Every structure is written in structure tokens, then in C-alpha cells.
Amino acid sequence: MPSFPAPHHAGPRRGRNLRAALLSLTALCTPTLALAQEGADVVELDTVIVTSASSIATSVQDAPASITVIDQSDIQAKGARHLQDVLRTVPGLNLTRGNDGNSQVSFRGLSSNRTLTLIDGKRVSSRNTFARHYQGDLQIVPLDAIERIEVVRGPMSTLYGSDAMGGVINIITKKATDTWSGSLTTDFAFADENSTADSRSISGYVSGPLGGNLNLSAWAKLAEIEAPEAPYGYSVGRGDVITPLYASNGTRTKTLGARLTWIPRDGMEWGAEAQASVDDYLGDAGAHDANEVTKKSLGLTNEWQLGQGHLSSYLRYETSANESWNSTDEVWNDAIDYDTTTLESRYTSQTSLTGRQLDYTIGGLIAHEKLSDPQTSDALIEGSVNTAAIYAEGRLQATDALSLTTGLRVDHHERFGTHVTPRIYANYDFGNGLMLKGGYSQAFVAPDLRNLNPNYEMGSRGNGCKPYQGPCTIVGNPDLQPETSDNYEIGLNYQGDRSSWEVTAFYNDVEDMISARRIRPAVGDEPALFQRDNFDYGKTAGIEFGLDYRVMDDLTWTTSGTYIAKSEFKYGDFDTAYPMATTPKWNITTGLDWQANDRLNLSGEVVYVGKQAGYVVEDGLVVGDEEQASVPAGQNSKAYYLVNVAAAYDLNDTATLNVGIDNLFNGQPETDVSYRENGRLFTLGITTRF
């Protein structure tokens, strides 16, 4: 698949005309791309090497999955301040704010908790210290330390196990260098809307030799997003309870990490890594900090070339703690702790089968997870689980044009026994840069330790109570079963000299979907009681597409988008289908990038966020005798637009100045929707390299 740089757009338009223009641009892709293919006598195929979509390193186009790569040059050209700034360009990925105000990443109409975040192929578990309101794992590594981000759309449970049902974001950090080099970035953002706040940060990365075949890489970041000074609105709940709504938490972040790499001889490498960070969640309107989240990790790695094969192993320990402020007693509550220890090893090699090349991988892991949560419920929620897995994947070059990839993973979960996850994928090369891809895979998600605990209780104002109106109380269920899915995709991918494009159709059929079922209606002042349970099914289907077209040598047009044709789940015997997640039916990003001269790069983009997929109209839908079906919080009934403009100017060979305006026209969803995008934000930053 093509690697899509951040898209840009030269100027904004409003209303229905802009929507028509966006859709027209998308429609124009087909003839434009057909001409591009027909005229491509000499094709430059993508040479970016990726590892997340397969256990075998391969190019983006040859990868047996739908994958997008965002490398350091894309990040620099965008002048990105956060990973979210460039993730909007990924087909099939949705990036909007949830009803808790935090930015969420989801794929193909599935909920955000079906997205797995990895750092150098290793899963991050910090979010488990939160029952909700977690700010996310995308800011753990500073942008200065990132080599590239590999984004795999679609399930990857065969390689990565549970939670990889929707997709995988793998953050690949820079490797140690033999000469000293690095970068330092400072940036500021100034807001003029109460849906966001001012921010500032400084981050850096350095790498070089220490002698004796020993290299050091280190990174650090200090950042603060101020808390909003006032709410952007108010919600009225049951009993006319008025709740102020804030766009997001303010945060103060401190991160420090280092890696030692030792190469005792050719074909062998040892690594030792440590990282620590503290995130302070700032209180609203000048109140005391609400949470302090501490994350620490230690890891040992080994890379060993064995003949034609390669053995890769790691041992990693991660611990996270989340303390919340008790405003009544003015003390910190006991922390929520989550610890994970993982040992994984995989061997990759190649052989010949019936005269054809077969690349293969075999691997296994063991992991231990432990939770202690004294905050979420009145009772202490604690528990641990041991898991183990073995897996194998092979890729056979069946003919000169056809390659077949098959994989199988066998997981053993301490509570749920053995689970088998298969995968099969095919690539057919038509030549001249055109590739047909398609495959089938299964995925599963094991219930987490909170939802399995009968003492677990969580209050919800509405989104967790659907299809009933909130508020409600949700309790755990020790009889929960894993959620499984059957997943299909088929698509075309083209890589040419002046253009690259892709279009993929997908269908996900989820069984035993983990949700919550009402077991008691509201009684007086007592809210309704819900229990975690497995629903019969949930389904999503749609089309994702992307284009990278070099209009002129110095002008590039980029478009990416997703159309969700189906997003629904059924609750018991009710006839009404409800949306799986707060995902827009249409999500399109389009823009231009212009290299005005050797020093100046100008860019702009328009993001179209459509009406909620599977939007439910509240009026006339009756559940039971008295209550109407609730519209899940976060649904937007009308489309809105985000317009971003930016400029990057090279002050000299080692320093770049970045300026921009995010959300130029303060595009927002309808006022009755319980989330807000960041408002208009003026950005200024400078990066120096040495």
C-alpha cells in the first residue's frame, strides 16, 4: 500500500458546496488514476520496508495487509506537534473526540478499545490503569525519537493476540547511530476558543557511540496543555442535574527514555532500554490536579542472525500507577496499579517448497498481567492472569504473480482456555505497479480484569447505557466470554512514478460482542443497573481509499477517506439497530502540499467529518413502556469541517521554523453533541538538528 504523507488543501469552502467538491474530488480519482497507470511505462515501486503487517519484512505494497507508513520526513513536512496531526491521513482510521473529551483512534467502524498500540512491536498497557478518560498512548514517545509509524488496518490477532481486532499502530523508534546526531524541538500553541487551551512543549533526541561497539540513544519531553478556563456548555440529565462540559483535560507531561545497544560481533545485537514518564491531568477551571499517572518500563532485547534465519527476542516489564485527587480529604487516593511482564521470541527464515520460495516465522510468548484498582468501585478490584501463545506464519511465492500468506496462532488464557486464530491472505501482482489484495482472518478480544470482577461498578451518563437513556450503573460479570470476529477485505493498490492509490472494501462480523445489558430499570433516585454481557452480534462494513498524486514536481495532492456502509449491533429482541461506535459515515481528508522553493513548504487540508454512521433518531423509538431509546453520546447529526494550514521554512541547513493554524474556522459538531474538537489554534515551533 502507498505511504501517505500528510494531506493538505489550499483554501476552505463552506456548506453543501464544499461537501459536493470533496466528493467530486474523490470521484475524479478513478479516471485520473487509470490514466496514471496507463502512462506508467517505468514504475517506481515502493521500497519502504515494514514489519507490522507480517512477521516477514517486506515492502508496503507487497505486505499481506492494508498498511500505511508515516515516516519522519512526513512528520517534518507536516510540522506535526502530535501523532494525531498525521494519523488523520490514514484510510480507514477515524480520529474524533469521544464523549469524555479525549481524542480516540478507531478503525473500520469498530470502537477505539479495539485498537492496539505498540512501541517497537511491543504492546503498551498504561491505559489499563484507567476505567475511562485515558488520554491515550500516542504521546509516550516524542516525535523526535520516531523513525516511522506503521498503521495496519484490520485484525492482526494472529501476530499480536487480543485487542488487535480493529487495527494496530506500531510506533518504530530511531535506531542507534555510529556518529553523534540528534534534534531539539520547541513548539507553542495559542487558542482563542474555549473548546481548547494554550500549550507548549520541548522535546529532544540524541544518539551516538560510546565506544566498544556500544551505542546510546536517549529522548526526553516536557509538555503542558493548559486546562480550559470555562466549560463550553452544560448537559441536563435525569432529575435536571446540570453537568458542565469541558472539551478535554489539561495535561502536564514529563518523559525520559534511553536505550543502550551493544553489537559484540556481526550478526548479533543486544539492547537494554528504560523509560519513565509522569502525566498530570490538570483540574478544570484552576482546580487541583485530578490524576497523576506514572509509567515505567524496562526491557532487554536480542537480535541474532543464525545462518539464513533471524532470531528476535525480548523481555519487557511495564508498571503503571494512576493516583486520583480526593478533593474532600485533600489527599491522593491509593493508586490503581497495572503491571505486565512479557517474554517473546520469534524465528524467521526461508526455504524452498516445490521450487518456490517460502518465508516463514515461528514464535511464542508468555505474559503475566496484574491489576489492583482501589478507586473505581467501593470494593478493591484486583486480579491477575497468565497467558501464553505459539504462532506460525508462512508466505509462499506460489507463482511469479501470486503470493499466499497463511498464519495460525494458538493462545492459552488462564480463564478461557485455548483459542485458535487463523489468517489467510493473497497478493496478486498484475504488473506495472498494480496489486490485488484480499484475505480472511479471525480475531478475538478477551474480557479485561475489571469487567470480569463482580465487584466492579462504573457510572455512566448515557453512552454505556444504550439503547436506554442514562444515567446507569454498570457492574462486572465473571461469566463473560471472549469476543470474536470474522473479517474480510479485498482491495486494489497501485504504486507509480507520479501517483499511488488504494481502495479496499471490508466487512467485520463480531460475535459475542462485549457490551452491557440492563438487568434492572431505574427506581426512584437509583439509576438503572446494567451488567457486562455478550451480545449476539455486531457488524461493520465499508470502503476505505487513499491517493497520493504528484500534480507537478513541487505540488502534491493527497486524499484519504472512509465510507461506513454498515455499523450496527442488536440488543436482544429490539428491532432497532444501534451504531457500534461513534464513527462518521463519511470521513475524508484532502489537501495540497507545495514546495514553494528550496526552503519554504506550504500546506493545507480540509477534513470532512460526516454524520454519525447508523445514526439513531430518538423520537418515536420506545423501549419498554416509558423510556425512549437514547441517542448514544457523541453522535453528530450533521457534518462539519476542519481546515488546517501550515508552513515550514528552513532557516538554515539545521533549523526549521513551523507555523500554522489548526481548525482555522473553528469547525465543530452540533451544540447538543457531547464532545468538541480543538478550536482555532495558532501554532509556532522550531526544530534544530545536529
N, C-alpha and C positions, 0 to 999 in steps of 0.2 A: 504494500500500500504506500501511497505517497506520504512523505513527511511534510505536513502543512505548517508553514510559518504563520505567525500571527496575521490575520486579515485586517485590511484597512479600507477606509472609504473616504472619498474626497469631500463630501458635503452632505448635510441632512435634509430630509423632506419629511413632511408630516402626513398623518391621517391615511385615508384609504389609498391615495395616490402612491404613498411610499410602499404600502403593502403590495400593491399591484406591481410596482417597479421591482421589488425584491423577488417576487415570484416570477416575473418576466426574466430577470437575470438568471434565475435558476433554470427556467425553461430553455434559455438560449444556450445553456451548457451543451446540450446534445449535439446540435449541428456544429458548433464550434469545435467540440472535441472530436467529432467524426472527421472534420477537415484536418485537425491536427494529426490524427492517426494516419490518414491517407497520405499526407505530405511528409511523413516521417521516414525518409529513406535511411537515415542514420539515427539510431535511438540511443540515448544515454540512459542506461538503466540505473536505478537507484543502487548505490553502493553502501548505504548506511547499514551497519551490522547490528542486529538486535538479538536478544536472548530471552525476552519475557514471553513471547508467543510460542516458543518451543524450547525444549531442552537443548536443541542443537542451534548454534549460532548461524544466522542466515541473514539475507538482505530483507528489507522491508517488504518488497514485492513478493518474494518467494516464501515469506513467513506463512505458516499454516494457521492463520487467524487474521482478523481485522485489526490492524495496528497502526498507530500514528506515533511518530517520533518527533519530539520537540528538543532540539539541541541548543547548545549555549549560544550559537550565532542567532537563532530565532529569539532567544530571551533578550540578547543585547539589542537586536534590531527593534524589538518592541519597546525597549526601555522599561521592561516589566518590573513591577515592585513586588508582586506576589505571583505564585503559580496560577492562581485563578485568572490572571490577566492573559495568559496564553492558552489555558485549557478551554476557553470558550470556542476556540477554533477547531476542536476535535469533533468530527462527525459522531453522532450517536450519544454524545455526552451532554448532559443538562446541568447547568450551573445557575441555580437561583437560591434565594434565601428562604429557609424554612420558616415555619410559624414561630420559632424561637429566636428569629433574627440572625441565625448563623448561616453562613454560606454552605451549601450542600452540593456534593458531586454524585450524580447518579447516571446510570446507563440504560438506554433502551426501555424506558418506562418503568424500571424497577426502582425500589426505594434506595435511598443513599446508603443504608446499612448493608446493602448487598455489594458494595464496592470495597475492594481490598487494597490497602495502601502498603507498598513495600519500599524499603530502602536497601538498594543493592541486593534485591531478591529476597530480603528478609522481612517478614511481617512486623508491623508496628501495633502494639497492644494498648497504647496510652488511653484510647477512648473508652476502654472498659472501666476506668475509674469514674466515669460519668454514666448516670442513667439516661441523661439527655443534656442538651445545651453545650455539648463539647464543640470547641472551635475548630477542631479538625487536625489532621496530621500533616497537612501540606506545608506548614511553616517550620517543620522541625529542622530542615537543612537549609541554610542560607542559599540564595540563588548563586552567589559567587562560587560555591563549592559544588555546584551541579554540572555534570558533563552533559547529560541529556535526561529526558523523561520519556519512558516507553509506556504508551497507553494502549492496553488491549481491551477491545470491546467484545463483550460476550463472555460466557463462563470459562473459567480456567481451573476448575476443581481438580482436574487430572494432575496438574503440576503443583497446585498451591492449596488444595483441600478446601475446607469450609470457608464461607464468606466470599468466595470469588465467583458468585453466581452472576452478578451483573457485569463486572469487569475488573481490571487490575490497573493501578497506577504505580509503576515501578520507577522510583527516583534513583538514578545512577549517579554516584558521586565521582568527582575527578580522581584520576589515578596519580600516584606519586610521580614526580618528575626528577630527572637526573641533574637539572640545574635549578637554582632558586628562582621562583616566579610566584606571582600572586596578584591579588586585586583588592581594592578597597572601595566600597560603595556607600554613599550617604544619600538619603532622599527625604523629602518633606512633602506633605500633602495638606492643603488648606481647603476647608469646606465652608460652603455658605448655605447649607441646608441642614435642618435638624434631624434628617434621616442618616446622617453620618457625622464624623468628627475629624478634627485635625490629627495628623500622625507624623511620626518621624522615626528614622532608623539609621543605624550604621552597621555594616557587616563587612567581613573580610575573609580572605582565604590565602594561604601561603603553603608552598610545597618546595622541597629541595632535599639534597643528600646530606647525610650526617657522617658519611664515611663507613668503610667496612661493609659495603653493599646494603647499608641501612638508610632508608629514606623516611622523611616525615611529611605528613600533610596535617594541617590544622585549620579550623574555621571557627568563627565567632560571630555573634549578632546581638545587638541591643536595639530594641524597638518598643514603641509605645503608640497605641491608638487610644486617644482620649475617650472617655465615656461621654455619651450625648448629654448635653446640659438640660434638655427637656424632652418629654415624650412627644412622638409625632402624632399621637392620637390616643383614644381610650376605647375599651371594649366594655359592653354591658352584658353580664352573664346572668345566670339564674338568680333570682332574688334581687335583681337590679344592682348586683355587685359591680362596681366600676373598677376596672383594672387599667393602669397606664401602660402604654405600648412603647417600647424602645426598639430602635432599629437593630441594635446589636450591642454586645458587651464591649466595653473598652478593655484593652489588654496591655500588659507590660511584660515583655519577653526578654529573657537573657539565656543565650545558648553558647556552649563551648564544647568543641569536639576535637579529637586528634586521632591520627592513625599512624602506626609505625609499620613499615614494610621492609622485610628482610629477604634478600634473594641470595641464599648461600651458594647456589650453583645454577647453571642453565636448567630450565625445566622444573624448578621448584621455587615456591614463594610462600612465606609465612607472613601473617598480618595480625596485629593487635590493635584494637580500637576501643575508645572510651568516649562517651558523650554524656553531658548533663545539661539540663535546662530547667528554668523556672518560669512559669506563666502565672501572672497575677491577673485575675479577672476583676476589673475595676467596678466599683459600685455605681449605680445610677445617680445622677444629679449630685455628685460630690460625696456620696456616702462611702463608708468603709469598704475596702476591697472585699468582694464577695467570695472568691475562691483563690487558693494558691495551689498550683499543680506542679509537682516536682517529678521530673523524668530522668532516669539514669539507665545507662546500658553499658555492658562490657561484652566484647566479642573477640574470638580467636578464629582465624581463617587459615586454610592451607590450600594451595593450588599445586598440583603435581602432575607433570607430564610423564605418562607411562607408555612408552612405545608410541603407537598411533593414538592411544587413548589419553583422556584427561580426567583426573580425579579431583573433585572440588568438595571441600568440607568446611563446616563452620560450627562453632559452639557459641551460643549467644544467651546472655542473661539480661533481662529488662525488668525494671521495677518502676512503678508509677504510684504517686500518692496525691490525693485530692483532699485538701482541707477547706471547709466552708466556714464562714464567719457567723458566729452566733451573736446577733445584734442585741438580743435580750440580756445575755450574761456578759457580753463584750469579751468573748474568748473564742479561740479557734476550736471547732468541733474536732473530735477524733477523725483521723484521715481515712478515706477509702483507699485501700491498697490493692494493687493488682500486679502480680509477679508472673513472669513467664521464663522458662528455660527450654531452649531448643537445641538439639543436636541433629544435623542433617549432613548427608554425604551422597554425592551422585557421580557416576562414572559415565563418560561419553566417549564413544569410539565409532568406528565404521568398519564394515566388512563387505563382502560380495555375496549376493544372493541371486542365483540363476544368471550370473554375469552382469547384474545390475548393482549399483552402489546402494548400500543400506547403512544409514546413520542411525545409531541407537543410543539410548540412555537407560540406565537402571539406577534407582536411588531409594533411599529410605530415610525416615526421621523418627525421632521420639521427642515428645514435648510434655511439659508439666505446666499447668496454669493454676493459679491460686487467687481467690478473691476474698477480701474482708471488707464489708460495707456496713458501717455502723450508722450511716446517715440517712439513707433513702427511706427506710421503714423504721417503725418503733422498735422492732427486733433486729438483732445483729444478723446480717445476711453474709454467710461465709460458706466456702466450699472450695474444692479443688477437683481437677480432672486430669487424667493421664491419657494421652493419645499417641498412636504410632501409625506409621504408614509405610508401605512399599509401593513403588510405582515404576512403570517402564513405558518408554515411548520409542517408536521406530519410524523412520522416514525412508521409503523405498522409491527410487527413481525408476518407476515401472516402465516408462518409455522415455524417449527423448523429450516429450512434451508433458507427460503426466507423472506427477509425484503423489504418493499416498502416504499420509501420516496417521498412525494409529497409536493410541495410548490407553493405559489402564492403571487405575490407582485403587489400592485396597487399603482403606482406613479402618483402624480399630479404635473405637471410642469406649472409654471405660463404662459409660452408662448406656450406650446404644449399640454396642457390639460392632460387628463388621459391616462396612458399607463399601460397595464396589462402584467406581465411577469410570465409565468408558468414554472414549472420544475417537472419532474418525474424521479425517479432513482430506480434501483433494484439491490440488492445484493443476490447472491445465494451461499450458503456455501456447497461445496462438501465434506467437512471434511478433516482431515489431513492437514489443513493449506491452502487449495486451495479454492479461492473465484472467482466467476464470477461477474463482474460488468458491468452495462450498463445503459444508460439513454439518455433522450432528455431534452433540455432546450432552452429557448429563452433568448436573451439578447438585450440590446439597449444602444446606446450612444447618448446623447443629444448634439447638437452643442454648442460650448462654446461661451462666450460673445464676443470674438473678431470676430470670423467668422460670427456671426450674424450681426455685425455692418457694414453698407455700407461704412463708412469712413475708415475702416481698410485696410491697404496696407502693403504687405510684399514682398520684393525682393527675388528671388531665382535664383541660378546659374544653376539649371538644374533639381534637384530631384523633385521639386514641379511642374515642367513644363511638365512632361511626359504625353503623349508619344512624345511631341515635344522637340526640342533642346532648351536649355536655352540660355541666362537668360530670366526671365519673371517677371512680377509684378502680385501678387495675391491679389484680393480685396474680401471683405466680401459680404455676401448675406443674407438679413433679411428673405428670403423665404426658407432657409434651413429647412429640416425636419430631425427628428432623424434617426439614422442608426440602423437597427435591424438585427437580425440573428437567424437562426435555427441551432441548434448544436446537434450533435450526437456523442456518444462514446460507445465502448464496449471493455472489456479487461479482462484478467486473472491476478490474483495476488496470489502469493504463499509466505507463511511465514513458514520457517522451522528452525530446530536447527542449521544447518550449512549454509543454504542458504536462500536468499529471492530474489524474482524476480517478475517482472511485464511486461506485454506487452499490449498496448492499441492502438486501431485504432480510429481515429477521423475524423469528417467531419464538416466543418463550411460553411454555406451558408448565405452570407451577402447581405441584400437588402438595397437600398437607401444609398450605401456606400458614405461617405463624402469624396470628393476629390476636384479637381479644373478643370474647363472646359475652353478652350480657347474661348474668345469672340472677340479677335482682334489680328491679326498677327503682327509681328514686323514691324515697319515703320521707315526707316532711323535709327537714333540713339535711337529711342524709343523702348524699349523691348516689347515683346508680352504681352497682357493683359489677365489674367485668372481670373475667378470668382469661388468662392466656390460653389459647386453644389452637388446634389445627383446623383450618377451613378446607373445604373441598378443593378449590382451585383458584388460581389467578392466571390471567393471560395478558400478554403484551405482544404487539406486532407492529411493524412499521418499516420505513425505509430511511437510510442514512446516506449522505452523499457529501462529496468534497471535490474541490477544484483548485488547482494552483496553476495559473496561466500567466506566462511572461508576455505581456502585451508588446512591450519594447524592451530593449536591453536593460533599461533603468526603471521600468514600470511593471509591477506585478499585481495581478488581480487574484484575490483568494476568496473563495466562498465555501462554507460548510454548513450542513444543516441536518435536521432530523424531522421526520414526519411520523407521528404516532397514530397509527390507524386503529389500534385497539389497546385499551388499558383498563382492565376491569377485574373485579373479584365478586363472587357471590357470597351472600351471608344467609345461610340456612335456606328456608323456603321462600325468601323475599324475591319478588320479580325484578326489582331494581338492581342493576349492576353499578358498582362504585369503583372509582379510579384506584389503581394500585398505588400510585404515588402522585405527588404534586408536580406533574410534568406537563409542560405545554404541548399542545397538539402539533404546532409548528415552532421550531427553534432554528433560526437562520442567522448566520454571521457572514457579512460580506464586506469587502473593503479593498483599498488600494495601498500599495507601498511604492514610494517614488524615491529613488536615489538621485536627488537633485544635482549633486556634484560629488566630488571625492570626499567631502567632509559632512555634507548635510543629507539626512534621510527624513522624509516626511511621510506620515501615515495617518490613516483614518479608517474607522469601521462603524458599521451600523449593526446592532444586534436586535433582531426581531424576536420578541417573546410572545408567543401566541396564547390564545385562550386555553384554559386547562383541558387536557385530554380526558375524555369521559366526564365532562362537567355535569354535575347533578343539579337540577333546578329544585329548589327547596319547596316551592309552593305546590300543593296538591299531592305530595308523596307522604302517605300516612303509614306509620309503623305502630302497630298496636292500636289502641282505642283513642289515645290522646296526643301522642307525640308525632311530630313530623320528622322525616328523615333529615339529618343535618347535612349541610354542605361542609365537607372537611375543611378545616382551617388551612389557608394557603392557596385555595383555588382562586384563580383570577378569571373573571367573566369576560374581560376584554383584553385585546392585545396591547402591548406597549413597546417602546423602542428605547434603546440605549445608544447614544452616539459618543464615540471616543476619538480624540485627535491627539497626535503626539509628534514630536520632532526630536531627533538625535543629532547632535553636532560634535564632531571630533575636534576638540580644542587643539590637540596635537596627536602624535602617534601613540600616546599612552593615556590620554584622558578624554572622556566623552561626557558631554552635557546632555541630559534628558529633560525635556519639559513636555507637559501635556495637560489636557483637560478630560477627565473621565465623566461620563454621563453629562455631556455638555448642556442638554436641555432638561435635565432632572427628570428623566422618564421614570414613571412609577406605575405599579398596578393600581386597580381601583381602590378608593379610600377604605372600602369595607373589607379589604383583604388584610389578613393579619401578618403581613410582612412588608418590608420596604427594601428596595435596592439602595445601594450607596447613592447619595445625592451628588450634586455637582461638586467635583473635586479637582482642584488645581495642583498639579504635581511638579516637583523640581528635584533633580538628582544629578549626581556626578559620580562617575566610576573612573578610578585610576588603576592602571595596570603596570606591573614591573616584571 
